[in-house]
Amino acid sequence: MPNSPKIVALGECMIELLSDEPLDIASTFRKSYAGDTLNMLHMATKLGTSCGYVTRLATDPFADYLMAEWRRTGIDTTAVRRVPGFTGMHFISLLPDGDREFLFYRKGSAASTMTPDDLDHEYIAGAKVLHISGILQAVSPTCRETVLHAAQSAKRQGVLVSYDTNLRANMWSAAEAREAMDEILPFVDYVFPSHPEETDALIGELDPRGVIDFFLNQGASTVAVSQGENGATAGTPAGAFQADPITPRRVADTAGAGDAFVGGFLHSLLQGNGADEGLRWGIACAGLKVAARGAIAGQPTRADVEQFLDTVEVRSA
């Protein structure tokens, strides 16, 4: 069996071209990269958890750049497959209030051609947690099939499955996303939904405790509901906890805050902590992240997070 990292995630990574001006007038862009599950892996890696990525990359120079960056930051690339094609990309404008403007070029990219044949089942079996996302399910029919096969493989081999519902209305309808979510939930242990727009669209629930109860009834053991400026609520069959956010003096960029939350939460769970402590780590990571620009570049260090852990008040919900 391969020497797998503790967290293995499937996903799509795109080149990110970032401007401080609206896209229609921007003349200069900074190159970076991002992808929801990859953002999470970066956060967990910075906190000290070993992580590996499963994806397809093209044979273009952008893919060479990505591979070099992942290896530099310590993310295992054993399960990354290179195929002919191109690397998807997106343009982002960061507006003064911290909001974002996106333009995507991803259809037909190398990552969108992933199939179940890309899965190394021994690599998955060696992990503690497999992390998957609704975004990869939405990228293409073969990606959705790959996510399902990966979850089934993990469950069959005793690996915990973590699922970020991550609804994207520009990729598919809420009805399609709900169908894909329902097919994956029988294999899921940890669920990370966003509230309230996402949970309302997917399950018609506006109460965070109702969201937790819904997913627990579907078989999940831990549910952590991200609530933006209202913090987060996490629950297990034994009870629920709530925490307010860390509010920076200035919100610089909200991109990747939810992914940082998941990275912190999973890192904490893998240390043997419960949902209450997971909530503390997740809130600290997300709160510090929004104070800096870049979904990955803006992530805090472990020292930063540890400094703020005691400022996160966790209470029974």
C-alpha positions in Angstrom: 0.0 0.0 0.0 1.4 3.5 -0.9 2.5 5.8 1.9 -0.6 7.9 1.7 -1.1 11.3 3.4 -3.7 11.6 6.1 -6.0 13.7 3.9 -6.6 12.9 0.3 -8.8 15.2 -1.8 -10.2 15.1 -5.3 -10.6 18.3 -7.1 -10.1 20.7 -10.0 -7.4 23.4 -9.8 -7.4 26.4 -12.1 -4.9 29.1 -12.8 -6.0 32.3 -11.1 -5.4 35.7 -12.8 -6.1 38.4 -10.3 -6.6 42.1 -10.7 -7.4 44.9 -8.2 -9.6 46.6 -10.9 -12.9 45.6 -12.5 -12.3 43.1 -15.3 -13.5 45.5 -18.0 -10.8 48.1 -17.3 -8.1 45.9 -15.8 -4.7 45.9 -17.5 -2.6 43.9 -15.1 -3.1 40.5 -13.6 -1.2 38.5 -11.0 -0.9 34.8 -11.6 -1.8 32.3 -8.9 -4.0 29.3 -8.6 -7.0 28.0 -6.6 -9.6 25.2 -6.3 -11.9 24.6 -3.4 -10.5 21.2 -2.2 -7.0 22.3 -3.0 -7.4 25.5 -0.9 -8.5 23.2 2.0 -5.4 21.0 1.5 -3.1 24.0 1.6 -4.7 25.1 4.9 -4.4 21.7 6.5 -0.8 21.3 5.2 0.2 24.7 6.8 -1.3 23.4 10.1 0.9 20.3 9.9 -1.4 17.6 8.5 0.0 15.6 5.5 -2.2 16.0 2.4 -2.4 14.6 -1.1 -4.2 15.8 -4.2 -6.0 13.7 -6.9 -6.7 15.5 -10.2 -5.8 15.6 -13.8 -3.4 18.3 -15.2 -2.6 19.2 -18.7 0.8 19.1 -20.4 1.0 22.9 -20.7 3.4 25.2 -18.9 0.7 26.2 -16.4 0.5 22.6 -15.2 4.3 22.5 -14.8 4.0 25.6 -12.6 1.2 24.0 -10.5 3.2 20.8 -9.9 6.2 22.7 -8.8 4.1 24.8 -6.4 2.4 21.9 -4.8 5.6 20.0 -4.3 7.2 23.2 -2.8 4.4 23.6 -0.3 4.4 19.9 0.7 1.3 18.6 -1.0 1.8 15.0 -2.3 1.3 14.7 -6.0 1.6 11.0 -6.4 -1.9 10.7 -7.6 -1.8 13.6 -10.1 -2.2 12.5 -13.7 -0.9 14.4 -16.6 -2.9 14.3 -19.9 -2.9 16.2 -23.2 -5.0 19.3 -23.1 -5.1 22.6 -21.3 -5.3 23.9 -17.8 -8.5 25.7 -16.8 -8.3 29.3 -15.6 -10.4 32.0 -14.1 -10.1 35.8 -13.9 -10.9 37.5 -10.6 -11.4 41.2 -9.7 -11.2 42.0 -6.0 -13.6 44.9 -5.3 -12.9 47.4 -2.5 -15.5 45.9 -0.2 -13.9 42.5 -0.4 -16.4 41.1 -2.8 -15.3 39.4 -6.0 -16.0 39.3 -9.7 -15.3 36.1 -11.6 -14.9 34.9 -15.2 -14.2 31.2 -15.8 -12.6 29.3 -18.7 -12.8 25.6 -17.7 -15.0 23.7 -20.1 -13.1 20.8 -21.6 -10.0 21.4 -19.4 -7.8 18.5 -18.3 -9.4 18.3 -14.9 -12.9 18.1 -16.4 -11.9 14.8 -18.1 -11.3 12.9 -14.9 -12.7 9.4 -14.8 -12.9 6.6 -12.2 -9.8 5.1 -13.9 -7.8 8.0 -12.4 -8.4 6.6 -8.9 -5.7 4.7 -7.0 -7.7 2.8 -4.5 -4.7 1.8 -2.5 -3.7 5.4 -2.2 -7.2 6.2 -0.9 -7.1 3.3 1.5 -3.9 4.6 3.1 -5.6 7.9 4.1 -7.5 8.8 7.2 -9.9 11.1 5.4 -11.1 11.4 1.7 -12.3 14.9 1.0 -14.7 15.6 -1.9 -16.8 18.5 -3.1 -20.0 19.4 -4.9 -18.0 21.6 -7.3 -16.1 18.7 -8.8 -19.4 16.8 -9.2 -20.7 19.8 -11.2 -17.6 20.1 -13.5 -18.6 17.2 -15.8 -20.5 13.9 -15.8 -17.3 11.9 -15.6 -16.1 14.0 -12.7 -19.3 13.4 -10.9 -18.9 9.6 -11.5 -15.3 9.8 -10.3 -16.4 11.5 -7.0 -19.0 8.8 -6.4 -16.5 6.0 -7.1 -14.0 7.6 -4.8 -16.5 7.9 -1.9 -17.6 4.3 -2.4 -14.0 3.1 -2.4 -13.2 5.0 0.8 -16.2 3.8 2.6 -15.5 0.2 1.5 -12.0 0.5 2.9 -12.8 2.1 6.2 -11.6 5.6 5.2 -13.7 8.6 6.6 -15.4 10.7 3.8 -15.6 14.5 4.1 -18.0 16.4 1.8 -18.3 20.1 1.1 -21.6 20.7 -0.5 -20.3 23.9 -2.2 -23.2 24.7 -4.5 -22.4 26.8 -7.5 -25.5 28.2 -9.3 -23.4 29.1 -12.3 -22.5 25.5 -12.9 -25.8 23.7 -12.5 -29.3 24.0 -10.9 -30.0 23.4 -7.3 -32.1 20.4 -8.3 -29.1 18.8 -10.1 -26.9 19.6 -7.1 -29.4 18.0 -4.7 -29.5 14.8 -6.9 -25.7 14.6 -6.9 -25.6 15.3 -3.1 -28.1 12.6 -2.4 -26.2 10.0 -4.3 -23.0 10.7 -2.3 -24.5 11.1 1.3 -24.8 7.3 2.1 -21.0 7.3 2.1 -20.3 10.5 3.9 -19.1 11.0 7.5 -18.4 14.7 7.7 -20.5 17.3 5.9 -19.6 21.0 5.4 -22.6 23.1 4.1 -22.8 26.8 3.8 -25.7 28.7 5.3 -28.2 30.2 4.5 -28.4 30.5 0.7 -26.8 27.1 0.0 -28.7 25.2 2.6 -32.0 26.8 1.6 -31.4 26.0 -2.1 -30.3 22.4 -1.4 -32.6 21.2 1.4 -35.0 24.1 2.1 -33.7 24.6 5.6 -32.9 28.1 7.1 -32.2 27.0 10.7 -28.6 25.8 11.3 -29.7 23.2 13.8 -32.2 22.0 11.3 -29.4 21.6 8.8 -27.3 19.6 11.2 -30.3 17.3 12.0 -30.9 16.8 8.3 -27.4 15.5 7.6 -27.1 13.5 10.8 -30.4 11.8 9.8 -28.7 11.0 6.4 -25.9 9.1 8.3 -23.2 11.7 8.8 -21.4 11.7 12.1 -20.3 15.4 12.2 -21.8 18.4 10.5 -20.2 21.9 10.4 -22.4 24.7 9.1 -20.5 27.8 7.9 -22.5 31.0 8.5 -20.3 33.7 7.2 -20.5 36.8 9.4 -22.5 34.8 11.9 -19.8 32.3 12.6 -20.5 28.6 12.4 -22.4 25.8 14.1 -21.2 22.2 14.4 -23.0 19.2 15.6 -22.8 15.4 16.2 -25.5 13.0 17.6 -24.1 13.9 21.1 -24.8 17.7 20.8 -24.2 20.9 18.9 -21.8 23.9 19.4 -21.8 27.4 18.1 -19.0 30.1 17.7 -18.9 33.7 16.5 -16.4 34.6 13.8 -13.1 36.3 14.3 -13.7 39.7 12.8 -10.7 41.5 11.3 -10.4 45.2 11.2 -10.8 45.1 7.4 -12.2 42.3 5.2 -9.7 42.1 2.4 -10.8 39.0 0.5 -13.5 36.4 1.3 -12.2 34.0 -1.3 -11.4 30.6 0.2 -12.6 31.4 3.7 -14.9 28.4 3.8 -12.1 26.2 2.5 -9.8 27.4 5.2 -12.5 26.6 7.7 -12.7 23.1 6.5 -9.0 22.7 6.5 -8.8 23.8 10.1 -11.7 21.7 11.2 -10.4 18.5 9.6 -6.9 19.1 10.9 -8.3 19.3 14.4 -10.4 16.2 14.1 -7.3 14.3 13.0 -5.7 15.3 16.2 -8.4 13.4 18.0 -10.4 16.5 19.0 -14.2 16.7 19.0 -16.5 19.0 17.0 -16.2 21.8 19.5 -12.5 22.1 19.1 -12.8 21.5 15.4 -15.1 24.6 15.3 -12.5 26.6 17.1 -9.7 25.7 14.6 -12.0 26.3 11.6 -13.2 29.7 12.9 -9.7 30.9 13.6 -8.5 29.8 10.1 -11.4 31.4 8.3 -11.3 34.6 10.3 -7.6 35.2 9.8 -7.9 34.3 6.1 -10.4 37.0 5.2 -8.0 39.7 6.5 -5.6 39.0 3.6 -5.9 38.6 -0.2 -5.7 35.4 -2.1 -7.6 32.1 -1.4 -4.2 30.4 -0.7 -1.8 33.3 -0.3 -4.0 34.9 2.3 -4.1 31.8 4.6 -2.6 32.2 8.0 0.3 30.2 9.4 -0.1 27.6 12.2 1.5 30.1 14.6 -1.0 32.7 13.6 -3.9 30.3 14.2 -2.6 29.1 17.5 -2.3 32.7 18.7 -6.0 33.3 18.1 -7.5 30.0 19.2 -8.2 31.2 22.7 -10.2 34.2 21.3 -12.7 31.9 19.7 -15.6 31.3 22.2 -17.3 28.0 21.6 -20.6 27.4 23.4 -23.4 24.8 23.4 -26.0 25.5 20.7 
